Amino acid sequence: MNNNGDPIDIEIMFQTLRFAARQIVSELDPELLASHALDMVADFSGSNCLSLLLINEANNSVKISANLRDGHFSTPNEIITLTPTLKQVLETKKSFATDITDAEYCIFHDSKAPAENGLIHCLPLIGTKNKVDGFIVLLIDRDSPLTKIQEEILGVLNTMIATTIENANLFKLATIDGLTGLYVRRYFDIRLQEEITRLGRMESNLALVMTDIDHFKNVNDTYGHQQGDVILRDLAQIFRNAIRKDLDIPCRFGGEEFVVILPGTNLEGAIVFAERLRRKCEAYPYPYGNEFLHVTISGGVIAIDSKHILTKDDLVKAVDEKLYEAKESGRNRVKF
């Protein structure tokens, strides 16, 4: 029986569980992983109010990494202290259900009670080292507690979610630049080759945009390397805001050079993208104490299609030459 009193179809249940496994274990993007995880837990539990929490290093607070409320997914990324329920689950490493109290409302990123007749059910996310890395917390009706089989299924799901979160963190350490949050050069090389190979199998386009901060050495010499880091971080955020999420690939090519792989983009579209980046960077006020600094970027653009494919090295060389043209012709411009 499920928590609505209906018989459970075992075959459908296991088909759904297999689908959940494929959705979760193959996902390395933290936000998509959190979304899939909460969706699956909601499906199996019947809850419409759930949160995914990640514990910090000192074990004294957690981050509300994701929240699912009435089908609406959000990523509050709010830090809260450990509540009594979270503390108990952290210490025992076992799931726990109890009446929701005023102290627990913050788990759901809400100052009001999510339900008048609610049980809070907390599941530990236990990693490969038998350490609690976080929690999935759901609100359920006190009159319809989880059945034994639901608890067993959620236990399996939680193990998959915890392992995949670990894998996603390892992937992030290996592929994300610590300062800018963009992908590292090695990942760029791998993904660019993948996109070129894909281009050989289908009719499409592929563009590359490479940029360099103008006179960046002077910025570091005049204002210090810490200020230079501020500019690199803020510029990287401009890039992240400009790209198509889950499609474009922004990377730190080296030093102050950033490059973006634009799958399915022709030369005209890449030029529009590069010019938009250049204008946004030129207008952006980079904070410096009580003042603001302004810097510019130069850019090179190259595009290929299925009938005119270049090797990875030739493509990088071509876009680098366009960037060089931009810098030699006066900077703060895009060449293609």
PLY file of the C-alpha trace (Angstrom):
ply
format ascii 1.0
element vertex 336
property float x
property float y
property float z
element edge 335
property int vertex1
property int vertex2
end_header
0.00 0.00 0.00
1.19 3.56 -0.62
0.48 6.51 1.61
-2.80 7.11 -0.20
-4.03 3.62 0.66
-3.69 2.28 -2.90
-1.92 -0.98 -3.79
1.62 -0.57 -5.11
2.35 -2.05 -8.54
5.79 -3.60 -7.93
6.69 -3.77 -11.62
5.86 -0.10 -12.20
7.69 0.78 -9.00
10.91 -0.89 -10.15
10.63 0.57 -13.64
10.34 4.00 -12.08
13.27 3.28 -9.78
15.43 2.23 -12.74
14.48 5.43 -14.54
15.32 7.42 -11.41
18.73 5.75 -11.24
19.53 6.72 -14.84
18.38 10.28 -14.25
20.42 10.72 -11.10
23.68 8.79 -11.44
24.54 10.25 -14.86
24.09 13.88 -13.79
27.14 15.95 -12.82
25.61 19.43 -12.86
24.81 20.20 -9.18
21.61 22.14 -9.88
20.20 19.56 -12.31
21.20 16.78 -9.94
19.34 18.47 -7.08
16.28 19.00 -9.28
16.19 15.36 -10.43
16.81 14.10 -6.89
13.97 16.06 -5.31
11.61 15.19 -8.16
12.26 11.49 -7.65
11.94 11.63 -3.88
8.68 13.57 -4.28
7.35 10.91 -6.68
8.09 8.04 -4.31
7.06 9.77 -1.09
4.06 11.77 -2.24
5.46 14.86 -0.52
5.03 18.29 -2.10
7.49 20.07 0.19
11.12 18.95 0.15
14.61 20.34 0.69
18.10 19.14 -0.12
20.65 20.31 2.45
24.44 20.05 2.27
26.43 20.12 5.49
29.52 22.28 5.91
32.98 21.12 6.92
32.59 21.96 10.62
29.25 20.10 10.91
27.61 23.08 12.58
25.48 24.46 9.76
23.95 23.44 6.45
23.19 25.09 3.12
19.70 24.80 1.67
20.98 23.72 -1.72
17.57 23.14 -3.28
13.90 23.28 -2.46
10.82 21.78 -4.12
7.50 23.27 -3.06
4.25 22.40 -4.85
6.23 21.52 -7.98
8.26 24.74 -7.93
12.03 24.16 -7.80
14.40 26.76 -6.35
18.00 27.02 -5.16
17.97 29.27 -2.08
21.64 28.54 -1.16
20.82 29.86 2.31
22.92 28.88 5.32
21.03 27.76 8.42
22.15 26.27 11.73
21.50 22.61 12.48
17.99 22.06 13.79
17.22 19.41 16.45
16.06 16.93 13.81
19.14 17.46 11.65
21.40 17.03 14.67
19.78 13.73 15.57
20.09 12.35 12.04
23.69 13.57 11.85
24.55 11.73 15.06
22.65 8.50 14.38
23.06 8.36 10.58
19.50 7.06 10.43
16.33 8.54 8.96
13.99 10.14 11.47
10.40 11.40 11.42
8.77 13.67 13.97
6.17 16.41 14.32
7.34 19.63 12.72
8.11 22.42 15.19
8.83 26.11 14.89
12.55 25.34 14.90
12.27 23.25 11.73
10.42 25.64 9.40
13.68 27.17 8.19
14.62 23.86 6.53
12.00 24.52 3.87
13.18 28.10 3.33
9.96 29.37 4.83
9.14 31.33 7.97
5.63 29.88 8.07
4.49 26.34 8.75
4.33 24.44 5.43
1.41 22.37 6.78
-0.79 22.27 9.84
-0.71 18.50 10.18
2.85 17.80 9.14
5.53 15.27 9.95
9.08 16.19 9.08
10.93 13.19 7.66
14.71 13.56 7.43
16.92 11.21 5.37
20.74 11.29 5.70
22.93 11.54 2.61
25.79 9.22 3.56
28.88 9.27 1.35
31.37 6.54 0.53
33.37 7.23 3.70
30.29 6.62 5.86
30.08 10.33 6.55
26.85 12.34 6.49
27.30 14.91 3.72
23.79 16.28 3.83
20.09 15.56 4.15
16.93 15.29 2.14
14.04 16.50 4.26
10.40 16.13 3.29
7.11 17.11 4.81
4.38 14.49 4.90
0.89 14.25 6.33
0.84 12.88 9.88
-2.19 10.75 8.98
-0.36 9.16 6.03
3.18 8.30 7.15
5.56 6.57 4.78
5.13 2.83 4.39
7.96 0.39 4.94
8.44 -0.13 1.22
8.50 3.62 0.59
11.19 4.01 3.23
13.22 1.21 1.60
12.93 2.82 -1.83
13.90 6.23 -0.47
16.90 4.63 1.22
18.09 3.28 -2.13
17.48 6.63 -3.81
19.35 8.45 -1.07
22.39 6.22 -1.51
22.43 6.98 -5.24
21.98 10.69 -4.63
24.78 10.83 -2.03
27.20 8.97 -4.31
26.38 11.17 -7.29
26.84 14.33 -5.23
30.33 13.08 -4.35
31.06 12.36 -8.01
29.78 15.81 -9.00
32.06 17.43 -6.41
35.06 15.47 -7.71
34.16 16.43 -11.27
33.97 20.07 -10.21
37.40 19.94 -8.57
38.91 18.41 -11.71
37.24 20.66 -14.28
36.39 24.03 -12.69
38.88 26.86 -12.24
38.94 27.83 -8.57
39.11 31.59 -9.13
36.66 32.18 -11.96
34.32 29.21 -11.77
34.82 28.60 -15.50
36.02 25.31 -16.96
39.78 24.70 -17.01
41.95 24.41 -20.14
42.11 20.62 -20.11
38.32 20.37 -20.06
38.18 22.88 -22.92
40.46 20.67 -25.01
38.31 17.60 -24.35
34.98 19.31 -25.06
36.19 21.11 -28.17
37.36 17.81 -29.67
33.99 16.25 -28.78
32.11 19.06 -30.51
34.30 18.83 -33.64
33.72 15.07 -33.77
29.98 15.60 -33.37
30.05 18.17 -36.17
31.44 15.49 -38.48
28.35 13.35 -37.93
25.64 15.96 -38.44
24.89 19.13 -40.36
25.48 21.97 -37.96
27.80 24.82 -36.99
30.39 25.36 -34.31
31.87 28.67 -33.20
34.68 29.69 -30.90
35.05 33.06 -29.17
38.35 33.91 -27.49
38.84 37.08 -25.44
41.67 38.77 -23.59
41.51 41.60 -21.05
43.18 44.69 -22.47
46.29 45.93 -20.63
45.67 43.51 -17.76
49.32 43.61 -16.69
48.94 47.34 -16.08
45.86 46.65 -13.92
47.83 44.20 -11.78
50.85 46.51 -11.54
48.74 49.57 -10.65
46.04 48.11 -8.41
47.52 44.81 -7.27
46.86 41.18 -8.08
43.95 40.97 -5.63
42.13 43.61 -7.64
43.05 41.70 -10.77
41.38 38.64 -9.27
38.23 40.67 -8.58
38.09 41.67 -12.23
38.63 38.09 -13.40
35.83 36.80 -11.15
33.37 39.50 -12.19
34.20 39.10 -15.86
33.68 35.36 -15.56
30.22 36.05 -14.13
29.44 38.25 -17.14
30.35 35.30 -19.35
28.20 32.88 -17.36
25.22 35.24 -17.56
25.64 35.57 -21.34
25.84 31.91 -22.34
23.08 29.41 -23.08
23.01 27.19 -20.01
23.71 23.48 -20.62
24.85 24.23 -24.18
27.67 26.77 -24.39
30.97 25.98 -22.69
32.84 28.92 -21.06
36.47 28.24 -20.12
39.48 30.00 -18.67
42.02 29.41 -21.42
44.90 30.80 -19.39
45.68 33.91 -17.34
43.23 36.60 -18.44
42.15 34.77 -21.61
38.62 33.33 -21.68
37.18 31.20 -24.46
33.63 30.03 -25.15
32.64 27.03 -27.26
29.34 27.75 -29.02
27.79 24.55 -30.45
25.19 25.04 -33.17
26.26 28.66 -33.71
27.29 30.19 -37.05
29.70 33.09 -37.56
26.98 35.74 -37.48
25.57 34.47 -34.19
29.04 34.20 -32.64
29.87 37.79 -33.63
26.67 39.03 -31.98
27.55 37.04 -28.85
31.13 38.37 -28.75
30.06 41.97 -29.27
27.52 41.64 -26.48
30.26 40.39 -24.16
32.57 43.23 -25.18
29.94 45.90 -24.52
28.92 44.40 -21.18
32.54 44.25 -20.03
33.21 47.83 -21.16
30.19 49.13 -19.23
30.66 47.06 -16.09
31.85 48.95 -12.95
34.45 46.71 -11.29
34.55 47.59 -7.56
37.78 49.01 -6.15
37.40 50.26 -2.59
34.99 53.18 -2.77
35.60 53.59 -6.49
34.95 51.63 -9.66
37.33 50.59 -12.40
36.58 49.97 -16.04
38.42 47.55 -18.29
37.84 46.36 -21.81
38.33 43.11 -23.69
39.42 42.23 -27.20
37.94 39.24 -28.95
38.49 36.85 -31.81
35.73 34.82 -33.46
35.90 31.80 -35.75
33.17 29.44 -36.97
33.09 26.20 -38.93
30.37 23.92 -40.25
29.99 20.28 -41.21
31.43 20.92 -44.70
34.42 22.94 -43.51
35.84 21.21 -40.44
39.16 22.16 -38.86
41.19 20.15 -36.39
41.11 21.23 -32.77
44.60 22.75 -32.96
43.87 24.57 -36.22
40.62 25.96 -34.83
42.35 27.29 -31.72
45.15 28.74 -33.84
42.63 30.46 -36.11
40.68 32.10 -33.29
43.92 33.11 -31.57
45.03 34.88 -34.76
41.73 36.79 -34.83
42.25 37.81 -31.21
45.75 39.01 -32.09
44.28 41.11 -34.93
41.85 42.71 -32.48
44.61 43.66 -30.08
46.93 44.93 -32.82
44.22 47.09 -34.36
43.52 49.07 -31.20
41.91 46.70 -28.65
38.36 46.82 -27.28
37.04 45.27 -30.47
36.11 41.93 -32.04
37.73 40.49 -35.15
36.38 37.63 -37.25
0 1
1 2
2 3
3 4
4 5
5 6
6 7
7 8
8 9
9 10
10 11
11 12
12 13
13 14
14 15
15 16
16 17
17 18
18 19
19 20
20 21
21 22
22 23
23 24
24 25
25 26
26 27
27 28
28 29
29 30
30 31
31 32
32 33
33 34
34 35
35 36
36 37
37 38
38 39
39 40
40 41
41 42
42 43
43 44
44 45
45 46
46 47
47 48
48 49
49 50
50 51
51 52
52 53
53 54
54 55
55 56
56 57
57 58
58 59
59 60
60 61
61 62
62 63
63 64
64 65
65 66
66 67
67 68
68 69
69 70
70 71
71 72
72 73
73 74
74 75
75 76
76 77
77 78
78 79
79 80
80 81
81 82
82 83
83 84
84 85
85 86
86 87
87 88
88 89
89 90
90 91
91 92
92 93
93 94
94 95
95 96
96 97
97 98
98 99
99 100
100 101
101 102
102 103
103 104
104 105
105 106
106 107
107 108
108 109
109 110
110 111
111 112
112 113
113 114
114 115
115 116
116 117
117 118
118 119
119 120
120 121
121 122
122 123
123 124
124 125
125 126
126 127
127 128
128 129
129 130
130 131
131 132
132 133
133 134
134 135
135 136
136 137
137 138
138 139
139 140
140 141
141 142
142 143
143 144
144 145
145 146
146 147
147 148
148 149
149 150
150 151
151 152
152 153
153 154
154 155
155 156
156 157
157 158
158 159
159 160
160 161
161 162
162 163
163 164
164 165
165 166
166 167
167 168
168 169
169 170
170 171
171 172
172 173
173 174
174 175
175 176
176 177
177 178
178 179
179 180
180 181
181 182
182 183
183 184
184 185
185 186
186 187
187 188
188 189
189 190
190 191
191 192
192 193
193 194
194 195
195 196
196 197
197 198
198 199
199 200
200 201
201 202
202 203
203 204
204 205
205 206
206 207
207 208
208 209
209 210
210 211
211 212
212 213
213 214
214 215
215 216
216 217
217 218
218 219
219 220
220 221
221 222
222 223
223 224
224 225
225 226
226 227
227 228
228 229
229 230
230 231
231 232
232 233
233 234
234 235
235 236
236 237
237 238
238 239
239 240
240 241
241 242
242 243
243 244
244 245
245 246
246 247
247 248
248 249
249 250
250 251
251 252
252 253
253 254
254 255
255 256
256 257
257 258
258 259
259 260
260 261
261 262
262 263
263 264
264 265
265 266
266 267
267 268
268 269
269 270
270 271
271 272
272 273
273 274
274 275
275 276
276 277
277 278
278 279
279 280
280 281
281 282
282 283
283 284
284 285
285 286
286 287
287 288
288 289
289 290
290 291
291 292
292 293
293 294
294 295
295 296
296 297
297 298
298 299
299 300
300 301
301 302
302 303
303 304
304 305
305 306
306 307
307 308
308 309
309 310
310 311
311 312
312 313
313 314
314 315
315 316
316 317
317 318
318 319
319 320
320 321
321 322
322 323
323 324
324 325
325 326
326 327
327 328
328 329
329 330
330 331
331 332
332 333
333 334
334 335
